[in-house]
Amino acid sequence: MEETISLRELFETLRKRLSLIVAITVLATFVSGVVSYFFLTPIYEASTQILVNQAKSEQQLYNYNEIQTNLQLINTYSVIIKSPTILEKVKEELNLDRSVDELNEQIQVSSEKDSQVFSVIVEDPDPAMAAKIANKTADVFKNEIVKIMNIDNVSILSKAEVKENQAPIKPKPLLNMAIAFVVGLMTGVGLAFLLEYLDNTLKTEADVEKHLGLPVLGSVSVISSQKTKKAKTGISVQKARGETVGR
């Protein structure tokens, strides 16, 4: 026979383990906040925009084929920007104490669809260094692309700058705490149901009838020590008065 759990029993389980659920949720949120604010290193972002110009020619000002060619070249430029040929020069000119692979992980290249503009985005714990790396990468790329592909249709549209009171892009403490709150709440609820499932003790007369299928003939009440003391005190007083108990 399959057991069914009513909604009332679910709420009763949650109510019984409410302190555990609250404790786990608060602890998870607190730990996430402490780690986010005091232990994780803030990361800042700087970006510069590069424009892929139309190839210079004596033809009409706007040539559809030339624009399509430039758009297709953006994918090639994105790979070249993050290549060791470019990044090695960036590292040398800025005297960076990191490897080319580490520098590669800091740089991202993004472009909008059907746009001749793409961005070089750099992440670094130091906002000033992030801006320097972004600008230097764009400068080196502009100079080296002439030698690599024998073309000169790239120009820097805007340089990376350090903004006043610039906020880090990560970590985001409030977001982390919100996620920790949800995860802690789900963990607490799951643990509450697990403990309830593993608890096979019989606590009430209803449990005896439900699990054993036996009728309850009687029950032994729990007498507290305080009531026992009061009863003994009453008996002692009656004896002192010369009264007979139980007759």
Protein Blocks (a to p, Z undefined) as FASTA:
>chain_A
ZZdddfklmmmmmmmmmmmmmmmmmmmmmmmmmmmmmmpccdddddddddddddddfbdf
bdfklmmmmmmmmmmmmmmmmpmklmmmmmmmnopabdfklmmmmpccdddehiabdcdd
dddfblklmmmmmmmmmmmmmmmmmmmnopafbccfbdcdddehiacfbdcfklmmmmmm
mmmmmmmmmmmmmmmmmmmcdfbfklmmmmnopacfbdcddddfklmmmmmmmmmmmmmn
opaehZZ
